[in-house]
Amino acid sequence: MLTVFAVEGIGEIVAGDDLVRLIGDAVAGTIEDGDILAVTSKIVSKAEGRQVAAADREDAITAQTVRVVASRAHAHGVTRIVENPLGLVMAAAGVDSSNTPDGIVLLLPADPDGSARLLCAALRERFGLRLGIVITDTFGRPWRAGQTDVAIGAAGLTVLDDLRGQTDSQGRQLNVTVAAVADEIASAADLVKGKTSGNPVAVVRGLGRLVADLDEPGAQALVRLAADDMFRLGSDEAWREGYAAGIAAAAHTEPDER
């Protein structure tokens, strides 16, 4: 049976706070072997001091942009969908002002998988339990309205459940099914954490089969490789790139080839 519940009592996080102690104190007496803790990236960023002045938000987005995927102007400015240094494609490179002090915006953790491993190793040592950690953040999704939480960092669990080669209930072999279980855990946890509750950590219980060693690949394994990405650009950007390529090709065509 799957059980998901929010952890209360963590409070506001500031730069330099000891997340291992704060989360550990909050879950003491409630966690069990095989539990997975879903931790919102915002408190990791706060503890790690990943903040900049809000006046520099656009500069921060630019600094965190590896590649612009799409941009759209609207009544309140411009929305930029970009790839950030973690390889994540998301709005504003993950730079966020929600649930932060006035005048401050937060960057994503510099190494979410590394942060997850530190948390996982320390909490396993404290409690003597096999635990998993998922660090979550909110994403919009192509083709779907609204946002949901996904895993941007993970440690001590299998993030992709590869079902290829197994058979379905009708005996047919599965050839492409690889379940993004870390993302599913993040989404399930967000149902109880919410965005306004002030509870940044949730416990997901009943998926002990996914809890693994600390050297298991982290959430970086969920990032689609460029060679496999069929949607590298937004529609307008793809049209402009194709148009420019066509003009360039025509300019280099020899007259007798026209």
Residue pairs with C-beta under 8 A, 6 or more apart in sequence:
1 206
2 188
2 204
2 205
2 206
2 207
3 203
3 204
3 205
3 206
4 188
4 189
4 191
4 192
4 202
4 203
4 204
4 205
5 192
5 202
5 203
5 205
6 192
6 193
6 194
6 197
6 199
6 201
6 202
7 23
7 26
7 27
7 30
7 37
7 199
7 201
7 202
7 203
8 26
8 199
9 25
9 26
10 22
10 23
10 26
10 43
10 199
10 200
10 201
11 22
13 19
13 22
13 43
13 46
13 47
13 200
14 46
14 47
15 46
15 47
15 48
15 49
15 51
16 47
16 49
17 46
17 47
18 47
19 39
19 43
19 44
19 47
19 119
20 118
20 119
20 122
20 123
20 126
23 37
23 39
23 119
23 123
23 201
24 122
24 123
24 126
24 127
26 201
27 37
27 123
27 201
27 203
28 127
30 203
31 37
31 127
31 129
31 131
31 203
32 129
32 205
33 129
33 130
33 131
33 208
34 129
34 130
34 131
34 205
34 207
34 208
34 211
35 129
35 131
35 132
35 203
35 204
35 205
35 208
36 131
36 132
36 133
36 134
36 157
36 185
36 203
36 204
36 205
36 207
36 210
36 211
37 119
37 123
37 131
37 132
37 133
37 134
37 201
37 202
37 203
37 204
38 134
38 135
38 136
38 149
38 185
38 186
38 188
38 189
38 190
38 193
38 201
38 202
38 203
38 204
39 116
39 119
39 133
39 134
39 135
39 136
39 200
39 201
40 135
40 136
40 137
40 149
40 193
40 200
40 201
41 94
41 108
41 109
41 112
41 135
41 136
41 137
41 152
41 153
42 96
42 99
42 100
42 106
42 200
43 200
43 201
44 109
44 112
44 115
44 135
44 153
45 51
45 106
45 107
45 108
45 109
46 100
46 106
48 109
48 110
48 115
50 106
50 107
50 108
50 109
50 110
51 100
51 104
51 105
51 106
51 107
52 60
52 104
52 105
52 107
53 103
53 104
53 105
54 97
54 102
54 103
54 104
54 105
55 103
56 105
57 92
57 95
57 97
57 105
60 93
60 95
60 105
60 107
61 80
61 82
61 92
61 93
61 95
64 82
64 84
64 85
64 93
64 94
64 95
64 107
64 108
65 80
65 82
65 83
65 84
65 93
66 82
66 83
66 84
66 85
66 87
67 82
67 83
68 80
68 81
68 82
68 237
69 81
69 82
69 83
69 89
69 232
69 233
69 234
69 237
70 80
70 81
70 233
70 234
70 235
70 236
70 237
71 78
71 79
71 80
71 81
71 234
71 237
72 78
72 79
72 234
72 236
79 91
79 92
80 91
80 92
80 93
81 89
81 90
81 91
81 234
82 89
82 90
82 92
82 93
83 89
84 90
84 93
84 94
84 108
86 94
86 108
86 112
86 152
86 220
86 223
87 220
87 223
88 94
88 108
88 152
88 223
90 137
90 139
90 140
91 140
93 108
94 107
94 108
94 137
95 105
95 106
95 107
96 105
96 106
97 104
97 105
97 106
98 195
99 195
100 106
108 137
108 152
109 115
109 135
109 152
109 153
111 153
112 135
112 152
112 153
112 218
112 219
113 153
113 154
113 155
113 218
113 219
113 220
114 153
115 135
115 153
116 133
116 134
116 135
116 153
116 154
116 155
116 156
116 218
116 219
117 133
117 155
117 156
117 214
117 218
119 133
119 155
120 131
120 132
120 133
120 155
120 156
120 214
121 155
121 214
123 129
123 131
123 133
124 130
124 131
124 156
124 214
130 156
130 208
130 211
131 156
131 211
132 154
132 155
132 156
132 157
132 210
132 211
132 212
133 153
133 154
133 155
133 156
133 157
134 151
134 153
134 154
134 157
134 182
134 185
134 186
134 189
134 204
134 219
135 151
135 152
135 153
135 154
135 219
136 149
136 150
136 151
136 152
136 186
136 189
136 190
137 149
137 150
137 152
138 147
138 148
138 149
138 150
138 190
138 195
139 147
139 148
139 149
139 150
140 146
140 147
141 147
141 148
142 231
148 186
148 187
148 190
149 186
149 187
149 189
149 190
150 182
150 183
150 186
150 187
150 222
151 159
151 182
151 183
151 185
151 186
151 219
151 222
152 219
153 218
153 219
154 182
154 218
154 219
155 214
155 216
155 218
156 211
156 212
156 213
156 214
156 216
157 181
157 182
157 185
157 207
157 210
157 211
157 212
157 216
158 181
158 210
158 212
158 216
159 180
159 181
159 182
159 216
159 217
159 218
159 219
159 221
159 222
160 178
160 179
160 180
160 181
160 182
160 221
160 222
161 178
161 179
161 181
161 210
162 178
163 174
163 177
163 178
163 179
164 174
164 175
164 176
164 177
164 178
165 173
165 174
166 173
166 174
167 173
167 174
168 174
180 222
181 207
181 210
182 219
182 222
183 222
185 204
185 207
188 204
189 202
189 204
190 202
192 199
192 202
193 199
193 200
193 201
193 202
226 232
232 238
233 241
